Structure formats: structure tokens, C-alpha cells
Amino acid sequence: MKIFGREVGRREKALAPVESRGGWWPVVREPFAGAWQKNVAVKLDSVLSHPTAFRCIALIASDVAKMRLRLVRADDGIWSETENAAYSPVIRKPNRYQNRIQFYTNWMESKLSRGNTYVLKERDNRGVVVAMYVLAPDRVKPLVAPDGSVFYELQQDDLAGLKENSVVVPAREIIHDRWNTLFHPLVGLSPVFANGLAAMQGLAIQNNSARFFENGSQPGGVLTAPGAISDETAQRLKAHWDSNYTGANVGKVAVLGDGLSYQAMAVTAVDSQLIDQLRWSAETVCSVFGVPAYKVGVGPSPTYNNVQALNQQYYSDCLQIHVESVELCLDEGLELTKPFGTEFDLDDLLRMDSATQIDTLQKAVTGGLMKPDEGRKKLGFKPVPGGDAVYLQQQNFSLEALAKRDAQADPFNPASDAAPASPAPAEPDPEAERAYVALLQKDMAEALNA
């Protein structure tokens, strides 16, 4: 049969499924040794209802999705944004029912909650990928042939165009992004594998607190009789007390007879430490996801106010592995030929405060590293006449030019290598001398007669 223009077949007997270790089904079966025998199971839907786990997944997914994916082209080792009729449409609009933010949010949510993201490719008659569909991870299974070839068994998915109950496709038709491949290179593990028990502990604390506050924030107590009573009487008194003076009935006046007395139990020191236990479980969830605790409202905010430095640390410790993994998966999955590639625009994430951004751009422009129009573009301004050129002040010289200047005899007058010769003295003029003497004699005579 054909799917999206490619010939595929049903599962062959020679294909062997790989061991998942909880990679496909939404249950982490062994949170600790012997847990299965004690009927202790960490369920994925329960863990995802933990506020911190939910927020960590939502934060990472939204931060990756909000960065615009660009088609770039390498020119002399420099990547610059470009357009291509074959690749640009599917990058802007991955499929018919999701925009790019919804698509990459779905991509990351699948990876973070299940450890695997399976994307089915749709091709046109040219063999070019024109659409991508994120599949439900628990309905996809990797298969390995005896020769090492990799295939994927896909269950029915009408939204993605899979009408068959089960179909096997080769690996070239699937983009498989996986994380934490501890047990098999084709099967990723969700962070739930490591933080599931901490999340369940936090949920248990919250459930216990909810029951406590439903009882009017009052701990239990002890009903005491003056003498021995039968078990039947004790059960009847307990049922009567629970139905009339607990829960919504807390605070009602109780009338006791036959010498009965009620003594309330005090809150113990262990009970007062529940907040600390709840904070520990939340911080453990954050640490497994690699998210700073303050990002999800668990820990205190940093004391220094440098937005770029905080975002850079968050990107390096948490987001970078996911960003580069998606970029590489798309380069290979879309079968981009050189010199094309995909790249997320990190400026959408690593934003500086206004003062720092303007100062940085000004230094880059005056230092000859950036054109004025390039700096204006980052601030959202249009180009201006003369802005598409690199400017540098005239008094700046290269070291090579200064070395050549200093090597000359007169560094400040390179045109003259030697001092000019003195002019030869002129020959005396007799007529001029006689005229000069006559003029002096006339002046002296006039002075004596006066």
C-alpha cells in the first residue's frame, strides 16, 4: 500500500520490536525495587497533574516553540536567512491543522512527557516533504530487521492520514527525536522516569492537606468512655461522631453522655514540615527537567538583575540540547541539501534589556562589526540611506600600516628620505653695489647740510 506517495507494507515477521522499558505505555512500572509487588505504580497522567511537572513541560515547550524557525544558507561559513520554494512552505506551515507554534509545542510535549517524538512525513510527487504530523507516541513502535534496518510500526491515526489499523514504514519516513536513551538507542525515556516518585509524593501531600482543610483544619481526636465498651458500640459512636461533627459539620455543638469525653489531637512537628517536603518534591522535579526553580515559581528569584545572563544560563543548562536536536532532526528529516539548513532565531529568547541592547549595538556599529541598518533591524527600525555600509573612524590604522610607517627614515614625511641640499650663494653684481654706495653717500650729504 502507499502512504503519502510512498510504498509501505504491513509488519513483517522478521522485524523485531525493541524493548521499551516503559517508553510506550503511560506507566513507569518500577519507581523503586519491589514497588510492583507492593502495588505502587507511578502513572503518567498523575505525574503530569503535579503543578511543577506540568509547568516545567509547558515552559520548555513554549520557549522552544516561540523561537521562529528559519531556513538558512551557508555562505563562506556564515549562515544567513533565505527562501526556497521546496523547503520554506513546510517550515512556515508544518501541516493543515497546526501552525508552527502549535506544531513545535506538540513536538516538545511529546518528547518531554514520553521521551520520544515521532513525526510522519508527507511527500508530493517530487518526493519533497510538504507536511509533517506529530504522532501519538504510545501508538508507534520501533522495529529492527535482522540486517539492522530500522522501521516503525504505526497504529491508525486519522488526523495524520493513517487509515490502516497497523502499517510499517521505513525510518526515512519518520523523524524520530528521542531523549535519555539509557536502555536502547531507539527508545527515549521521559524525565518522569526519574522524578515520578517525587511528583507522586507531592500529590500525596496535597491530597492529605486537602482532606485536612476539608475537616476545618482540625486534626483528629479521641472519644473516651469511663468503662469498657464493646466493639459494636465503639463503631456506632465513631460513625455517629464522623457523620455529625466532622467535615462540613465541624464546629457544631456535641452533647456527650454516659461519661464520654473528647480530646483533640495536636498537630505534630512532622505535620508542620509538610511545606518543606512539598518544596523538596517540587525542586526535585525541576532538577530532573533542568529548569531553574525560580522559573516555575518554586525557588527564590536571583538577587542580581541581569536578564540576559539568566536567560543564557537557562538556555545552556536546559534548552540548548532540545533546540539543536530539533534543528538537526529537521535538517535530516527534510533532506535539506547543502548549503541549506534550519536554525531557530535565538533573539526571540535571549532578549537583553533596552539599555544593554542599545549599548551593545552602538559598540558593534562604531567598532566596525555591524552595519547601522543591521543594528536598526534588531531594534525594529527600517533602513536609512547610507546605513548599508560598515563605518570606522579615519584615525584607525592597522598594525601592519603602522609598522611600515615607523620603518621609514621620517615616519611623518614619507616623501623625503633625506634633507634637501642648501642653495649655492649667488655671484655679486658690481652695478648693484655701485648704486647702493651712491645712495648711501647722497643720504649722508643731505644729513650734513640740514
C-alpha positions in Angstrom: 0.0 0.0 0.0 1.0 3.6 -0.4 1.0 6.4 2.2 1.7 10.0 1.1 3.1 8.7 -2.2 5.5 6.1 -0.7 5.2 2.3 -0.8 4.9 0.8 2.7 3.9 -2.6 3.9 2.4 -4.4 6.9 4.6 -5.6 9.7 6.8 -8.5 8.6 7.6 -11.3 11.0 11.3 -10.7 10.6 11.0 -7.3 12.2 11.6 -7.5 16.0 10.3 -4.8 18.4 12.8 -3.3 20.7 12.4 -3.4 24.5 10.7 -0.2 25.6 11.2 -0.1 29.4 8.1 2.0 29.8 8.9 4.1 26.7 5.5 3.4 25.0 3.0 2.9 27.8 2.0 5.7 30.2 3.1 3.8 33.4 6.6 3.8 35.0 6.3 0.3 36.4 9.1 0.2 38.9 9.6 3.6 40.7 11.7 1.6 43.2 12.8 -2.0 43.8 9.8 -4.1 44.8 7.2 -1.4 44.1 5.3 -3.6 41.7 4.7 -6.2 44.4 3.5 -3.5 46.8 1.0 -2.2 44.1 2.9 1.1 43.9 2.8 2.4 40.4 3.7 5.9 39.1 1.1 6.8 36.4 2.0 9.3 33.8 -1.3 11.2 33.9 -1.0 11.5 37.7 2.6 12.8 37.5 1.6 15.4 34.8 -1.1 16.7 37.1 1.7 17.8 39.6 1.9 21.6 39.2 5.7 21.8 38.9 5.9 18.9 36.4 3.1 20.5 34.4 4.8 23.9 34.4 8.2 22.5 33.5 6.9 20.8 30.4 4.8 23.8 29.4 7.7 26.2 30.0 10.3 24.3 27.9 7.8 23.5 25.1 6.6 27.1 24.9 10.1 28.6 25.0 11.3 26.3 22.1 8.1 26.9 20.1 8.2 30.7 20.4 11.5 30.9 18.6 11.0 31.4 14.9 12.5 28.6 12.8 14.4 30.0 9.8 15.7 28.4 6.6 19.3 29.4 6.4 22.0 29.2 3.8 25.8 28.9 4.4 27.9 31.4 2.5 31.7 31.3 3.3 30.8 29.7 6.6 28.2 32.3 7.6 24.6 31.3 8.0 22.0 33.8 6.7 18.2 33.6 6.3 17.0 32.7 2.8 13.9 31.4 1.0 13.4 28.2 -1.1 10.3 27.1 -2.9 10.8 23.4 -1.8 11.6 23.9 1.9 10.2 27.3 3.1 6.4 26.4 2.9 6.6 23.3 5.2 8.8 25.3 7.7 6.2 28.1 7.9 3.2 25.8 8.0 4.0 22.2 9.0 0.5 20.7 8.4 -3.1 21.6 7.6 -4.3 21.9 11.3 -1.3 23.3 13.2 0.7 26.5 12.9 4.4 26.4 13.7 4.0 27.3 17.4 1.4 24.6 17.9 3.5 22.1 16.0 6.7 22.6 17.9 4.8 22.8 21.2 3.3 19.4 20.4 6.8 18.1 19.4 8.3 19.1 22.7 5.4 18.0 24.9 5.6 14.5 23.4 9.4 14.4 23.9 9.2 15.7 27.5 6.3 13.6 28.7 7.1 10.3 26.8 10.8 10.7 25.9 10.1 10.3 22.2 8.7 12.4 19.4 7.6 10.6 16.1 6.9 12.8 13.1 5.4 11.3 10.0 6.4 13.0 6.7 4.1 13.6 3.8 5.6 14.0 0.3 4.5 15.3 -3.0 5.1 13.6 -6.4 8.6 15.1 -6.4 9.4 13.3 -3.2 9.7 16.7 -1.4 8.3 16.8 2.2 5.3 19.1 2.2 3.7 18.3 5.6 4.7 16.8 9.0 2.5 15.2 11.6 3.4 14.6 15.3 2.1 11.1 16.1 0.8 9.8 19.4 4.0 8.2 20.9 2.1 5.3 22.5 0.8 4.3 19.0 4.3 4.0 17.4 6.8 1.2 17.9 10.4 1.0 16.5 11.3 -2.3 14.8 14.7 -3.6 13.8 15.3 -6.0 10.9 18.0 -8.8 11.1 20.3 -6.6 8.9 20.0 -3.7 11.3 17.5 -1.7 9.2 15.1 0.4 11.3 11.3 0.5 10.7 8.4 1.9 12.6 5.0 0.3 13.2 2.3 2.9 13.2 -1.3 2.4 14.5 -4.3 4.0 13.0 -4.3 7.9 13.2 -7.0 9.6 11.1 -5.7 13.0 11.8 -2.3 12.1 10.3 -3.9 10.3 7.4 -3.2 6.7 8.6 -6.3 4.7 7.8 -4.9 1.2 8.3 -5.1 -0.5 11.7 -1.3 -1.2 11.6 1.3 -0.3 9.0 5.1 -0.5 8.9 7.1 2.3 7.3 10.9 2.7 6.8 12.9 5.0 9.0 13.3 7.5 6.2 9.5 8.4 6.5 9.8 9.2 10.3 11.6 11.9 12.1 12.4 10.4 15.5 13.6 12.8 18.2 14.4 11.0 21.5 15.9 11.9 24.8 17.6 9.9 27.6 18.2 6.6 25.6 19.5 4.8 28.7 18.3 1.3 27.7 18.1 1.3 23.9 19.3 3.8 21.3 15.8 3.9 19.6 13.8 4.4 22.8 13.9 7.5 24.9 12.9 8.0 28.5 10.9 10.8 29.9 12.1 12.7 33.0 9.0 11.2 34.6 11.1 8.0 34.9 13.3 9.9 37.4 11.0 12.4 39.1 7.8 10.4 39.1 8.0 9.3 42.7 8.8 12.8 43.9 5.8 14.1 42.0 3.6 11.4 43.4 4.8 12.3 46.9 4.0 16.0 46.3 0.5 15.0 45.1 0.0 12.8 48.2 1.0 15.8 50.4 -1.5 18.0 48.6 -4.3 15.4 48.9 -3.6 15.0 52.6 -3.7 18.7 53.1 -6.9 19.0 51.1 -8.5 16.4 53.4 -7.2 18.3 56.4 -8.7 21.6 55.4 -12.0 19.9 54.4 -12.1 18.9 58.1 -12.0 22.5 59.1 -8.2 22.5 59.6 -8.8 20.4 62.7 -6.8 17.2 63.5 -8.5 14.1 64.7 -9.3 13.3 68.3 -10.1 10.6 70.8 -13.5 9.7 72.3 -13.0 8.2 75.7 -15.6 6.2 77.7 -15.4 5.7 81.5 -15.5 2.0 81.2 -15.2 -0.9 78.8 -17.4 -0.9 75.7 -18.0 -3.4 73.0 -16.6 -3.1 69.5 -20.1 -2.7 68.2 -20.7 0.3 70.5 -17.3 1.8 69.6 -18.1 1.6 65.9 -21.5 3.1 66.4 -20.1 6.0 68.4 -17.4 6.6 65.8 -19.8 6.6 62.9 -22.1 9.0 64.8 -19.2 11.4 65.5 -17.9 11.3 61.9 -21.2 12.0 60.3 -22.3 14.8 62.7 -19.1 16.6 63.8 -16.5 16.3 61.0 -16.1 17.7 57.5 -18.9 20.2 56.7 -20.2 19.7 60.3 -17.1 20.8 62.1 -17.9 23.4 64.8 -21.3 22.0 65.7 -22.0 21.5 69.4 -21.6 17.9 70.5 -23.6 16.7 73.5 -21.9 13.7 75.2 -23.5 11.5 77.8 -22.6 8.4 79.8 -19.3 9.9 80.8 -17.9 10.2 77.3 -15.2 12.8 76.7 -13.5 14.1 73.6 -9.8 15.1 73.5 -8.5 16.8 70.3 -5.1 15.7 69.0 -2.4 18.4 68.5 -0.6 18.9 65.2 2.8 17.3 65.5 6.1 18.7 64.4 6.2 16.3 61.5 2.9 17.6 60.2 4.2 21.2 60.3 7.1 20.2 58.0 4.8 19.3 55.1 5.5 22.6 53.3 9.3 21.7 53.4 8.5 18.3 52.0 6.3 19.8 49.3 9.0 22.2 48.3 11.6 19.4 48.1 9.4 17.4 45.8 8.9 20.4 43.5 12.6 21.2 43.5 13.4 17.6 42.6 11.1 17.8 39.6 12.7 21.0 38.4 16.2 19.5 38.7 15.3 16.5 36.6 13.9 18.7 33.8 16.9 21.1 34.1 14.6 24.1 34.8 15.8 26.7 37.4 13.4 26.6 40.3 12.6 30.3 40.2 11.3 29.9 36.6 8.3 27.9 37.8 7.7 29.9 41.0 9.3 27.3 43.4 12.6 28.9 44.4 13.6 32.5 45.2 14.5 34.8 42.3 18.2 35.6 41.8 19.4 38.7 43.6 21.1 40.2 40.6 19.1 41.8 37.8 20.7 40.7 34.5 18.0 39.3 32.3 20.4 38.2 29.5 22.7 36.3 31.9 19.8 34.5 33.5 18.3 33.6 30.1 21.7 32.5 28.8 22.2 30.2 31.8 18.7 28.7 31.3 19.4 28.2 27.6 22.7 26.5 28.2 21.6 24.2 31.0 18.1 23.3 29.7 17.0 24.4 26.3 20.1 24.1 24.1 20.1 20.3 23.8 16.4 20.4 22.7 16.9 23.3 20.2 19.9 21.8 18.5 18.3 18.3 18.4 15.2 19.7 16.7 17.3 21.6 14.2 19.4 18.5 13.3 16.3 16.3 13.1 14.7 18.7 10.7 17.9 19.0 8.6 18.0 15.3 8.1 14.2 14.7 8.0 13.5 17.4 5.4 16.5 16.1 3.5 18.0 19.5 3.1 20.8 19.7 0.6 23.9 21.8 1.1 24.2 24.7 1.7 20.7 24.8 3.3 19.9 24.2 7.0 17.4 25.1 9.7 18.0 27.4 12.7 15.9 28.8 15.5 16.1 32.5 16.0 17.6 32.8 19.4 17.0 36.6 19.5 13.4 35.7 20.3 14.6 34.0 23.5 17.8 35.7 24.6 16.5 39.2 24.8 18.5 41.9 26.5 17.1 44.9 28.5 16.8 48.0 26.4 19.8 49.9 27.8 22.1 46.9 27.4 20.9 46.1 23.9 21.4 49.7 22.7 24.8 49.9 24.2 25.8 46.6 22.6 24.6 47.6 19.2 26.2 51.0 19.4 29.6 49.5 20.2 29.2 47.0 17.4 28.4 49.7 14.8 31.1 52.1 15.9 33.6 49.3 16.1 33.1 48.3 12.5 31.5 44.9 13.3 27.9 45.7 12.2 26.2 48.0 9.7 23.9 50.7 11.1 20.9 49.1 9.2 21.7 45.7 10.9 21.6 47.3 14.3 18.4 49.2 13.4 16.8 45.9 12.2 17.3 44.3 15.7 15.5 47.3 17.2 12.6 47.0 14.7 13.6 50.1 12.7 13.6 50.5 8.9 16.8 51.0 6.9 18.1 54.5 6.2 20.2 56.0 3.3 23.8 55.2 3.9 23.1 52.6 6.6 24.1 49.6 4.5 27.8 50.1 5.0 30.4 49.4 7.7 31.8 52.6 9.2 35.1 53.2 11.0 36.8 56.3 12.1 39.7 57.6 9.9 42.3 57.7 12.6 42.2 53.9 13.0 45.1 52.1 11.2 46.1 48.5 11.0 49.2 47.3 12.8 50.8 46.4 9.5 50.4 50.0 8.2 51.8 51.4 11.4 54.8 49.1 11.2 55.5 50.2 7.7 55.3 53.9 8.7 57.7 53.5 11.6 60.2 51.7 9.4 60.7 54.9 7.2 63.5 57.4 7.8 61.0 60.2 8.5 57.7 58.5 9.6 55.9 61.8 9.4 57.2 62.9 6.0 57.4 59.7 3.9 58.1 61.7 0.7 61.5 62.9 1.7 64.0 60.2 2.6 67.0 62.8 3.0 67.3 66.5 4.0 67.3 68.9 0.9 70.7 70.5 -0.1 71.4 74.2 0.7 71.2 76.5 -2.3 74.6 77.9 -3.7 75.4 81.6 -2.9 74.7 84.0 -5.8 77.5 85.8 -7.6 78.0 89.6 -6.6 76.6 92.3 -9.0 79.0 95.3 -9.4 76.4 97.7 -10.8 74.1 97.0 -7.9 77.0 97.6 -5.4 77.8 101.0 -7.0 74.2 102.1 -7.0 73.9 101.1 -3.3 77.1 103.1 -2.4 75.9 106.2 -4.3 72.6 106.1 -2.5 74.4 105.9 0.9 76.6 108.9 0.0 73.6 111.0 -1.0 71.8 110.3 2.2 74.9 111.3 4.3 75.3 114.6 2.4 71.7 115.6 3.0 72.0 114.9 6.6 75.1 117.2 7.0 73.6 120.2 5.2 70.5 120.0 7.2 
